[in-house]
Amino acid sequence: MIHSVLLIGQSNAAGRGFTNDVLPINNERILVLRNGRWRPMYVPVNPDRVTSGVSFVESFADLYSKEHNVDVGIIPCADGGSSLEQWRVGGLLFDHACYMAELASRTSTISAVLWHQGESDCSEERYPLYEEKLTVILDAFRKKLDLYDVPFLLGGLGDYLEFCERSDEFKNYIYINEALERVADKNKMTGFVSAKELGANPDNLHFSSKALREFGVRYYEEFIKTEDKNKVFSEKSTPDNAIRSEIESL
């Protein structure tokens, strides 16, 4: 049975790490949803832009697969530069992620939701509303996809933003991080993943590949703390061996 992971947020969720800066993860048990079907993972996992690259979801999935001894499927739905307004309930990004998750649920069980977003909501008029708006969006995902017993993991923004050329635009990132922590504290099955001391690409806007590898480990460590140890995953109608045979025939 495939344990799937929904990846949502903006560019640092999609991943902008340079592929030549880290060794590739060679794990045949990591799959990615492509056109509604599971395919072997390749980078970029979440090709939302031509600048897409390494993502933290890769090291998360690698650890999950090895420690749980299961196939892990990635559902890539992150979109660079997207704001909470664009992730609003009933908006295109929200509906797309729900549709992809529902497709994945036919042949897998969603076991985690990984969120990283906030840079686009750092402005003076947006950041005070971040906690309230994010809570509405996450609650809607839980309800729509029936994920009440699934960990939602919220990643913090990088400290390097204060050194970005657009630092005036991102100076309120600390308040976004505080809002993310409050959302995690106030909601069940929700965890906050710190990005403290993680490095950046030269743009000081996106995490470096090495930082993303570490970030994925931190996401997994928070997942272990948050997951329901008593959860029993239901079997899906399409057995693992049928999916595996299809992949191996490519």
Buried (B, 14 or more C-beta within 10 A) or exposed (E): BBBBBBBBBBBBBBBBBBEEBBEEBEBEBBBBBEEEEBBBBEBBBBBBBEBBBBBBBBBBBBBBBEEBEBBBBBBBBBBBEBBBEBBBBEBEBBEEBBEBBEBBBEBBBBBBBBBBBBBBBBEEEBBEEBBEBBBEBBEBBBEBBEBEEBBBBBBBBBBBBEEBEEEEBBBBBBBBBBBBBBBBEEBEBBBBBBBEEBBBBEEBBBBBBBBBBBBBBBBBBBBEEBBEEEEEBEEBEBEBEEBBEEBEEE
